[in-house]
Amino acid sequence: MKEGKGVLAVLESALYAPTSLTPPKPNRFVLRVEGSSLKVFTFAYRGFSDLVHLTNLGAGAAALYNMFYTASVFNVPSEVIFDVPEGDLKGIRDEFGYPAGIWDFTGMIEVRDIRRTDLEVPDEIRTRRTIRRYRPDPVDEDVLDGIIEKVVEISDGIGADVRTVVLKGKERERLVNYMRLLYDPVRDLAIMSKIVPSVMRDFFLNFLKEFKKTLGGAPIAIVGLSNTKDKIAWTKSWFVAELIMTEARRIGLDTGSITFQTKSIEETIKRELLNYTGPLGIAFVLNLGYRDEDLPPREIKGHDFSVFRI
C-alpha cells in the first residue's frame, strides 16, 4: 500500500474507477467540508448519446464505491446518498457551472471523520484492471458465494434492486454462443464511432471480433439485472458492479465488463438464457476468473476536484 494520506486517500481512490467516456474529464467532484465531515458530490457528463451518459454515470458510481470502500476498510463512518433533491444541488450547480442539462448528479458520499491520518488507497483498488483473457481454472464455490453475499449486503444497505445471476459451465457456453450468433462488432463500432478515436477503430474492431469468440475464456459470468430505465437504479447497479470487481480483486480474482449495445442480444439473453421476461434490463455482465495476461499499472486519469463552502 501507499503511505498514509488520511482523507486524501479516499479522494484518490475515486480516480481508480473504470474509464468513462468523453470528454477527457467526464466526472466532476465537488467537496464540501462541514466540521469534521467531508461531503463529496459527484457529477457525470451527459454527452451526445445514451451510451455516453450511462457509461459516465456508471463510472461516477464506481468512484463513489471506491471512496466508500476505502473509508470502510479503515472503519471510518460514511454514507452514500443517490437521491439528493435538485434544490439542494442548486448552489453547487450555480457556483461551478454544472447545469442539469449537461452535468447529471450521480450521488454523494459523506465521510464523517476527516481527522484520521492513517487511511491509504487499498491494493485491491490500485491493482484492479479490466481483464480480457482468463485461465480456465475454476473458481471455488465458497469464494463465489462470499462475493454474492457481499452483493446482497451492500445492495440492501443502499436500497438497490439489483438481481445477480451467475453463469458457469454450459450456461456460460450458451452465453458465448449467443454472442457469436447475434453480436455484430461492426454495428457496435458504428454506434461508438464518436467515442473511439479514428486511429484506434481498426484495432478496436479486430479486438471485438476476437473477443466475442470466447468472451475472454473466463469460467464465470455474472449478470446484473436492474431497472435500466431509471437513472438512480442504473447508478446503484454500477455501484454494485464495482463492489463485485473490488471484492474479486481483494481475494485474488479478476474481472472485466462485457459490453454490447444491441437490444436484440439483451432480449435474447434474458429470454433464452435467464428465462426472464420481466421489466428489468441487463445493467452489467462481468467476467470473473484468474487473469491470463499482464497489464501495466493503471494510469490515473485527471478529474476536477472543486471545494465548496469550507
C-alpha positions as CSV (number, residue, x, y, z in Angstrom):
1,M,0.0,0.0,0.0
2,K,0.9,3.6,-0.3
3,E,1.9,5.8,2.6
4,G,-1.0,7.0,4.7
5,K,-2.6,10.1,3.3
6,G,-5.6,10.5,5.5
7,V,-8.8,11.6,3.9
8,L,-6.9,12.3,0.6
9,A,-6.7,8.6,0.1
10,V,-10.5,8.4,0.0
11,L,-10.4,11.0,-2.8
12,E,-7.6,9.4,-4.6
13,S,-9.4,6.0,-4.7
14,A,-12.1,7.7,-6.8
15,L,-9.6,8.2,-9.6
16,Y,-9.1,4.4,-9.9
17,A,-12.7,3.9,-11.1
18,P,-13.1,2.3,-14.5
19,T,-12.5,4.6,-17.5
20,S,-15.5,6.6,-18.6
21,L,-16.2,8.3,-21.9
22,T,-15.8,11.7,-23.5
23,P,-14.8,14.4,-22.6
24,P,-11.3,13.9,-21.1
25,K,-12.7,14.7,-17.7
26,P,-16.2,13.3,-17.8
27,N,-16.8,13.3,-14.0
28,R,-16.7,16.2,-11.6
29,F,-16.2,16.1,-7.8
30,V,-17.3,18.9,-5.5
31,L,-16.1,18.8,-1.9
32,R,-17.9,20.4,1.0
33,V,-16.3,20.4,4.5
34,E,-18.6,20.7,7.4
35,G,-16.8,20.5,10.7
36,S,-15.1,17.1,10.8
37,S,-17.1,15.7,7.9
38,L,-16.4,15.8,4.2
39,K,-19.2,15.6,1.6
40,V,-18.2,14.7,-2.0
41,F,-20.8,15.4,-4.7
42,T,-20.3,13.6,-8.0
43,F,-21.5,14.8,-11.4
44,A,-21.3,12.9,-14.8
45,Y,-21.2,14.5,-18.2
46,R,-24.4,13.7,-20.2
47,G,-22.7,13.7,-23.6
48,F,-24.3,13.3,-27.0
49,S,-25.9,9.9,-26.6
50,D,-27.4,7.5,-24.0
51,L,-24.3,5.4,-24.3
52,V,-22.0,8.2,-23.1
53,H,-24.5,9.3,-20.4
54,L,-25.0,5.9,-18.9
55,T,-21.3,5.0,-19.1
56,N,-20.3,8.2,-17.3
57,L,-22.9,7.6,-14.7
58,G,-21.5,4.1,-14.1
59,A,-18.0,5.5,-13.8
60,G,-19.2,8.0,-11.3
61,A,-21.0,5.3,-9.3
62,A,-17.8,3.3,-9.3
63,A,-15.9,6.3,-8.0
64,L,-18.4,6.6,-5.1
65,Y,-18.0,2.9,-4.3
66,N,-14.2,3.2,-4.2
67,M,-14.5,6.1,-1.7
68,F,-17.0,4.2,0.4
69,Y,-14.8,1.1,0.3
70,T,-11.6,2.9,1.3
71,A,-13.4,4.6,4.2
72,S,-14.9,1.2,5.4
73,V,-11.6,-0.6,5.2
74,F,-10.3,1.8,7.9
75,N,-13.6,1.8,9.9
76,V,-14.3,5.5,9.1
77,P,-18.1,6.0,9.1
78,S,-19.5,7.0,5.7
79,E,-22.9,7.2,3.9
80,V,-23.7,7.2,0.2
81,I,-26.9,9.0,-1.0
82,F,-28.1,8.8,-4.6
83,D,-31.3,10.9,-4.4
84,V,-30.2,14.4,-3.2
85,P,-33.1,16.8,-4.1
86,E,-32.2,19.0,-7.1
87,G,-33.0,22.1,-5.0
88,D,-30.2,21.1,-2.6
89,L,-27.7,21.0,-5.5
90,K,-28.6,24.4,-6.9
91,G,-25.9,26.3,-5.1
92,I,-23.2,23.9,-6.3
93,R,-24.5,23.9,-9.9
94,D,-24.6,27.8,-9.9
95,E,-21.2,28.3,-8.3
96,F,-19.3,25.8,-10.5
97,G,-21.4,26.0,-13.7
98,Y,-22.7,22.4,-13.8
99,P,-26.1,22.9,-15.4
100,A,-28.5,19.9,-15.2
101,G,-28.8,19.6,-18.9
102,I,-25.1,18.9,-19.3
103,W,-24.0,17.5,-15.9
104,D,-26.0,14.8,-14.2
105,F,-25.8,14.4,-10.5
106,T,-24.6,10.8,-9.7
107,G,-24.5,10.7,-6.0
108,M,-22.9,12.0,-2.8
109,I,-20.8,10.4,-0.1
110,E,-20.3,11.8,3.4
111,V,-17.1,10.8,5.2
112,R,-17.7,11.6,8.8
113,D,-14.1,11.8,10.2
114,I,-11.6,13.7,8.1
115,R,-9.2,14.0,11.0
116,R,-7.9,10.4,10.6
117,T,-4.4,10.3,9.1
118,D,-3.9,6.5,8.7
119,L,-6.0,6.0,5.5
120,E,-4.4,4.5,2.4
121,V,-5.6,3.5,-1.0
122,P,-6.3,-0.3,-0.7
123,D,-4.2,-2.5,-3.0
124,E,-7.4,-4.1,-4.4
125,I,-8.4,-0.7,-5.8
126,R,-5.0,0.3,-7.1
127,T,-4.3,-3.1,-8.8
128,R,-7.8,-3.8,-10.3
129,R,-7.8,-3.8,-14.1
130,T,-10.3,-4.8,-16.8
131,I,-9.1,-8.2,-17.9
132,R,-9.9,-9.6,-21.3
133,R,-8.1,-13.0,-21.2
134,Y,-8.5,-15.6,-18.5
135,R,-7.1,-19.0,-17.5
136,P,-9.7,-21.9,-17.4
137,D,-9.0,-22.5,-13.7
138,P,-12.3,-23.0,-11.8
139,V,-13.4,-20.6,-9.0
140,D,-14.1,-22.1,-5.7
141,E,-17.8,-22.2,-4.8
142,D,-17.3,-20.8,-1.3
143,V,-15.4,-17.8,-2.8
144,L,-18.2,-17.1,-5.3
145,D,-20.8,-17.4,-2.5
146,G,-18.9,-14.9,-0.4
147,I,-18.9,-12.3,-3.3
148,I,-22.7,-12.8,-3.8
149,E,-23.3,-12.5,-0.1
150,K,-21.5,-9.2,-0.1
151,V,-23.6,-8.0,-3.1
152,V,-26.8,-8.8,-1.1
153,E,-25.5,-7.0,2.0
154,I,-24.5,-3.8,0.2
155,S,-27.5,-3.8,-2.1
156,D,-29.8,-3.9,0.9
157,G,-27.8,-1.1,2.5
158,I,-28.3,1.3,-0.4
159,G,-31.8,0.2,-1.4
160,A,-30.6,-1.2,-4.7
161,D,-32.9,-3.7,-6.6
162,V,-30.1,-5.5,-8.4
163,R,-30.6,-9.2,-9.1
164,T,-27.4,-11.1,-9.9
165,V,-27.3,-14.3,-12.0
166,V,-24.2,-16.5,-12.1
167,L,-23.4,-18.3,-15.3
168,K,-20.9,-21.1,-15.4
169,G,-20.3,-24.3,-17.3
170,K,-22.9,-25.0,-20.0
171,E,-24.8,-21.8,-19.2
172,R,-21.8,-19.6,-19.9
173,E,-21.1,-21.6,-23.1
174,R,-24.6,-20.7,-24.2
175,L,-23.9,-17.0,-23.4
176,V,-20.8,-17.3,-25.7
177,N,-22.8,-19.0,-28.4
178,Y,-25.5,-16.2,-28.4
179,M,-22.8,-13.6,-28.6
180,R,-21.2,-15.4,-31.6
181,L,-24.5,-15.6,-33.4
182,L,-26.0,-12.3,-32.6
183,Y,-23.2,-9.8,-31.8
184,D,-22.1,-7.6,-34.7
185,P,-18.9,-5.8,-33.8
186,V,-19.2,-3.5,-36.9
187,R,-22.7,-2.4,-35.7
188,D,-21.4,-1.7,-32.2
189,L,-18.4,0.2,-33.6
190,A,-20.8,2.3,-35.7
191,I,-22.7,3.2,-32.5
192,M,-19.4,4.1,-30.8
193,S,-17.8,5.9,-33.7
194,K,-18.0,9.2,-32.0
195,I,-16.2,7.8,-29.0
196,V,-13.4,5.6,-30.4
197,P,-10.6,7.7,-32.0
198,S,-10.3,7.0,-35.7
199,V,-6.7,5.8,-35.4
200,M,-8.0,3.1,-32.9
201,R,-11.0,1.8,-34.8
202,D,-9.3,-1.0,-36.8
203,F,-7.7,-2.2,-33.6
204,F,-10.9,-2.0,-31.7
205,L,-12.9,-3.8,-34.4
206,N,-10.4,-6.6,-34.6
207,F,-10.4,-6.9,-30.8
208,L,-14.2,-7.1,-30.7
209,K,-14.2,-9.8,-33.4
210,E,-11.7,-11.9,-31.5
211,F,-13.2,-11.3,-28.0
212,K,-16.6,-12.5,-29.0
213,K,-15.3,-16.0,-29.9
214,T,-14.8,-16.9,-26.2
215,L,-15.6,-13.7,-24.2
216,G,-12.2,-14.0,-22.8
217,G,-12.5,-17.6,-21.7
218,A,-13.4,-16.8,-18.1
219,P,-15.0,-19.7,-16.2
220,I,-17.8,-17.5,-14.8
221,A,-20.0,-14.6,-16.0
222,I,-22.2,-12.5,-13.5
223,V,-25.2,-10.8,-15.0
224,G,-26.8,-7.9,-13.1
225,L,-30.5,-7.1,-13.7
226,S,-31.9,-3.7,-12.7
227,N,-34.4,-1.1,-13.8
228,T,-32.1,0.3,-16.6
229,K,-34.7,3.0,-17.5
230,D,-34.3,4.7,-14.1
231,K,-31.2,6.8,-13.6
232,I,-30.9,6.2,-9.8
233,A,-31.4,2.4,-10.2
234,W,-28.8,2.3,-13.0
235,T,-26.3,4.2,-10.9
236,K,-26.9,1.9,-7.9
237,S,-26.4,-1.1,-10.2
238,W,-22.9,0.1,-11.2
239,F,-22.1,0.8,-7.6
240,V,-22.8,-2.9,-7.1
241,A,-20.8,-3.8,-10.2
242,E,-17.8,-2.0,-8.8
243,L,-18.3,-3.9,-5.5
244,I,-18.0,-7.2,-7.3
245,M,-14.9,-6.1,-9.2
246,T,-13.2,-4.8,-6.0
247,E,-14.2,-7.8,-3.8
248,A,-13.0,-10.2,-6.5
249,R,-9.6,-8.4,-6.7
250,R,-9.3,-8.5,-2.9
251,I,-9.3,-12.3,-2.9
252,G,-7.0,-12.7,-6.0
253,L,-9.6,-12.9,-8.8
254,D,-10.0,-10.6,-11.8
255,T,-13.0,-9.2,-13.7
256,G,-13.9,-7.4,-16.9
257,S,-17.1,-5.9,-18.2
258,I,-18.7,-7.5,-21.3
259,T,-20.3,-4.6,-23.4
260,F,-22.8,-4.9,-26.1
261,Q,-25.2,-2.2,-27.4
262,T,-27.6,-4.3,-29.4
263,K,-31.0,-4.6,-27.8
264,S,-31.8,-7.9,-29.5
265,I,-28.8,-9.5,-27.7
266,E,-30.1,-8.3,-24.4
267,E,-33.6,-9.6,-25.0
268,T,-32.4,-13.0,-26.3
269,I,-30.1,-13.5,-23.2
270,K,-32.9,-12.5,-20.8
271,R,-35.5,-14.8,-22.5
272,E,-33.5,-17.8,-23.6
273,L,-30.6,-17.9,-21.1
274,L,-32.0,-16.3,-17.9
275,N,-35.6,-17.4,-18.5
276,Y,-36.7,-13.9,-17.5
277,T,-39.4,-11.9,-19.3
278,G,-39.9,-9.2,-16.6
279,P,-39.3,-5.4,-16.9
280,L,-35.7,-5.3,-15.6
281,G,-32.9,-4.8,-18.1
282,I,-29.3,-6.1,-18.1
283,A,-27.3,-3.5,-16.3
284,F,-24.0,-5.3,-16.5
285,V,-22.3,-8.5,-17.5
286,L,-19.0,-9.2,-15.7
287,N,-16.4,-11.9,-16.4
288,L,-14.9,-13.5,-13.3
289,G,-11.8,-15.6,-13.1
290,Y,-8.0,-15.7,-13.0
291,R,-6.2,-13.4,-15.4
292,D,-4.0,-14.8,-18.2
293,E,-2.5,-11.5,-19.3
294,D,-0.1,-9.0,-17.8
295,L,-1.1,-5.4,-17.8
296,P,0.9,-2.3,-16.8
297,P,-0.2,-0.3,-13.7
298,R,-3.3,1.7,-14.2
299,E,-2.7,5.3,-15.2
300,I,-4.9,7.6,-13.2
301,K,-6.9,10.0,-15.4
302,G,-7.4,13.6,-14.3
303,H,-10.6,14.7,-12.7
304,D,-11.7,18.1,-11.3
305,F,-12.0,18.4,-7.6
306,S,-13.7,21.7,-6.5
307,V,-14.0,22.9,-2.9
308,F,-17.4,24.4,-1.9
309,R,-18.1,26.3,1.3
310,I,-15.3,25.3,3.7
